[in-house]
Each structure stands twice: as C-alpha cells, then as structure tokens.
C-alpha cells in the first residue's frame, strides 16, 4: 500500500512539475521576442519536463534548417535531423520506443540511441518544422509524456508562426517607412474615422505641419487644404484635372485610393500628391509662347494674302503665274486657319479662363451661313450639301463666334474626308431639351478604336486615302471644348464603310432660353 502511495505521489509531483513547466513555457511565449531568444528557453524547459536525454527543434528554411537543441544527446542527434524531419513531413508524428525496431528509411537510427518521439510543428496548415526528443535507452512513452510534448509542440508552433508574422510585419513597416521617407511625393493616410495615420516628410513640408502633431488628429483639423480634405472625406474615382497649390506656390496633382480589408470593406484612404509645379510652369510658358507667336503671325499673313490677291491689279498674269498665285493664296489660307485653331484651342483649354460670350443667337442663320460658305469647296468635289433645320428652333443665348467655329470645323472636315460625289447633311433640331447640331457624311467611316481618342488634341485618323488631306488635329478638340463650355457634349456615330455623323448637344436650360415664344417668324 505504501508503494502505491509512493508511486501516486511521484506521479502527482511529476504532473505538477510538468504543469508548472507548461505555464513557464506559455509565459515565455507570451513575452515574445526573437526566435533566437525564445526557443532556447523552450527547449531547456521541455527537456526537463520530458526527462529525455536530448531535444532538438528543427525549423524549415529556404536555405539551411535552423536548429535549437539541448541535452547531452543533442549533438549525436544532429546528423539525423533531416531524416527525422523528412519522415515526419511525409508520415506525421513518429514514435519509436526502441530504435532497434526501426526499418525502412529510419533504418539508420538503429543503434544510434534507444528511443525517440518526433512531433510536427504545424500552424495554420503550414509546416514549420519538427520537435523531437531522444533517450539513450529504450523507453515506453506514457500518455502523460505524450500529452506534455504535444502541448509543447503546439505552443511552439504558434510561437514560431507569430514570430515569423511579426518579423514579416516589422520588415514591411521598415521598408514602408524607408519608402515614405525617401519619397519626394507627399503621402497622407487616414483611417475610417478620418484620423491621420501617416504623414511622410514630403507631406509635412507641403502642408506645413509636423507628423507628431498631426498623428491621430482629424484630418480637417490639422490639414489646411479644404479641397484635399473634402476629397479625402468624400472620395472620388477620378481625380483627373484636380490641382492644389500650397502656400509656398507648389502645385500638386492628387491621387486617391481606398484602403480595404480582406472583406473589401474600406478602412481608410491614401492620398498621394504629385508635384507638377515644373510641368505646369512649362505648360504655361509653352501656351504663352504659342499664343504670342500665333498672334504675331496674323499681321504678316494678312499682308501676304492681301498682296497676293492684288497681283492681277498691277498687270495681267499668264496661266502659270496665276496657278502659282492661287497656290500661295491657298497656303496662306491654310496657315491662317491653323493660327485661328491654335488660338481657339488655347482659349478653350480646360485649364484656361475663357468665358463664354453669350448673346442672342439664331441657330438657323448660323447653319445657313456656314453651309453657304462651304458651297464652293463642296461643288469642287461634286458633293451634295444639304441643310435640315427644325423650323421650331428657339432663339438662344450662345457664344455665336465659338459655335460657328465648332460647326465650321465639322462641315470643313466632312468636305475634306468625304469622297467625290458623296452627300453631307447639316442638321439642327431639338432633342430631349437639348439643341443638337449634326453633320452627317457618306465618307469611309471611323473604327471604334479610333473613335475613342478622336476628340483629343492633335488626334487624326491615319488612312492611306487621307494622305493628301491637310489638318492640324485641333478641329474636333475645339468642337468638343465648345460643346462642353456650353454645358453639353460632342460625340460621333460611325461605322467603317457607312459614313459618320458628328453631333454637338447644348442644353436649352444652360443656353438661357429667352422664352417659349422666342421663335423666328415662320
């Protein structure tokens, strides 16, 4: 009876010791730190709790396995690390009460030591390595020993996974901090409550505020840039054309993106500012230069045209001389048209400050005048030039000059690109509370791919049939700009081989309709 009590007392003491060691290991894991500082403490505590003669923790790495060991038998176990790790990876937990019974790929273990127990270190379905203990003599593993080592292996695997995750996050933070610090572009990050999370040095300089002061504060309280704060709060998918200038005179183009979690819920926003001061100055200087040169060209072109047309007045010209004079006059007309378009494009640039000169405008007269002005060039190509105007068109307040320029460009293009013998129809009608001006031709049509960029500045459709057609690529840019300045738009309807229809729409409301009775006399 006393022997049974003695045995029970020893087993109870052993159980208590192992529980204390498990608590010690758990506390050590909770303290965290690097694997190099944590795993030696775990191996020593596990060796004491298992009463083994050697313990090794072998971690899988991309180059050489990382190992931690303890106990007098640990050195002798070293040469079997790869063998044991490979076997556990293939077959899972491995227990040998006597290595004398080892066979197959474990045959090398015979005579090396008495017994071993190897457990996989797995966390979140990821294989991290193996923990294995060995005894000099054969040893029957009790359920208590097995449970103790299994718990240690599980906690160790979690500790390793956490250490890896922490190390990865730390490296990511360090890399991100280095990138943000070295970036010349200001970067601002806010959370879902609009509090500042990140303000890099470039952003500190741009906004004139320190990161230490701004961190954690509502963005509207610490950032004195109402347009950008509004952008951060409301967000927008398209920041094209938005600019902000700080007190130092630097101009920035913002780019906004959302920070989302794994469920695609927005958890914040990132604002990056690109310093475009240099490019803006270059653009302004270029625009000013082009405008100045274009204005300066007007006078000599006018003189040239005037004197060229007066040549017959000072004496008769023979047929060859008259042909030369006609070519000179035609060239001057092309140059004058180019100068006018460059000036119009500069005035109508989205960043320009051109204000519409709205006045009482008779759309029917505009259409009639432009068609009449193009009658002769249309006749030279044997083109039928048709007018189709809704007689109920109201009198509108529009920019007469710019609207004429836009419609003139469309008719001029239609005549240039429509093959001889074709038909061009110029229409004006009311459609869904909009004034719609249309120019339809029977030309070669335009592919869908070319239509995407057709209204951009200096864009032209390149085709073999159009090689002799002169143009600057500004006409359709001006057309769309005029429409948009009036609150409307311009678009094309076309299929290759079936001709094209170019449309301008202007809202009646935006045109300040003079009244339902303000119509032309019938």
C-alpha positions, 0 to 999 in steps of 0.5 A: 500500500505504501508503494502505491502511495509512493508511486501516486505521489511521484506521479502527482509531483511529476504532473505538477512539475510538468504543469508548472513547466507548461505555464513557464513555457506559455509565459515565455511565449507570451513575452515574445521576442526573437526566435533566437531568444525564445526557443532556447528557453523552450527547449531547456524547459521541455527537456526537463519536463520530458526527462529525455536525454536530448531535444532538438527543434528543427525549423524549415528554411529556404536555405539551411534548417535552423536548429535549437537543441539541448541535452547531452544527446543533442549533438549525436542527434544532429546528423539525423535531423533531416531524416527525422524531419523528412519522415515526419513531413511525409508520415506525421508524428513518429514514435519509436520506443526502441530504435532497434525496431526501426526499418525502412528509411529510419533504418539508420537510427538503429543503434544510434540511441534507444528511443525517440518521439518526433512531433510536427510543428504545424500552424495554420496548415503550414509546416514549420518544422519538427520537435523531437526528443531522444533517450539513450535507452529504450523507453515506453512513452506514457500518455502523460509524456505524450500529452506534455510534448504535444502541448509543447509542440503546439505552443511552439508552433504558434510561437514560431508562426507569430514570430515569423508574422511579426518579423514579416510585419516589422520588415514591411513597416521598415521598408514602408517607412524607408519608402515614405521617407525617401519619397519626394511625393507627399503621402497622407493616410487616414483611417475610417474615422478620418484620423491621420495615420501617416504623414511622410516628410514630403507631406509635412513640408507641403502642408506645413505641419509636423507628423507628431502633431498631426498623428491621430488628429482629424484630418480637417483639423490639422490639414489646411487644404479644404479641397484635399480634405473634402476629397479625402472625406468624400472620395472620388474615382477620378481625380483627373484635372484636380490641382492644389497649390500650397502656400509656398506656390507648389502645385500638386496633382492628387491621387486617391485610393481606398484602403480595404480589408480582406472583406473589401470593406474600406478602412481608410484612404491614401492620398498621394500628391504629385508635384507638377509645379515644373510641368505646369510652369512649362505648360504655361510658358509653352501656351504663352509662347504659342499664343504670342507667336500665333498672334504675331503671325496674323499681321504678316499673313494678312499682308501676304494674302492681301498682296497676293490677291492684288497681283492681277491689279498691277498687270495681267498674269499668264496661266502659270503665274496665276496657278502659282498665285492661287497656290500661295493664296491657298497656303496662306489660307491654310496657315491662317486657319491653323493660327485661328485653331491654335488660338481657339484651342488655347482659349478653350483649354480646360485649364484656361479662363475663357468665358463664354460670350453669350448673346442672342443667337439664331441657330438657323442663320448660323447653319445657313451661313456656314453651309453657304460658305462651304458651297464652293469647296463642296461643288469642287468635289461634286458633293451634295450639301444639304441643310435640315433645320427644325423650323421650331428652333428657339432663339438662344443665348450662345457664344455665336463666334465659338459655335460657328467655329465648332460647326465650321470645323465639322462641315470643313472636315466632312468636305475634306474626308468625304469622297467625290460625289458623296452627300453631307447633311447639316442638321439642327433640331431639338432633342430631349431639351437639348439643341443638337447640331449634326453633320452627317457624311457618306465618307469611309467611316471611323473604327471604334478604336479610333473613335475613342481618342478622336476628340483629343488634341492633335488626334487624326485618323491615319488612312492611306486615302487621307494622305493628301488631306491637310489638318492640324488635329485641333478641329474636333478638340475645339468642337468638343471644348465648345460643346462642353463650355456650353454645358453639353457634349460632342460625340460621333456615330460611325461605322467603317464603310457607312459614313459618320455623323458628328453631333454637338448637344447644348442644353436649352436650360444652360443656353438661357432660353429667352422664352417659349415664344422666342421663335423666328417668324415662320 
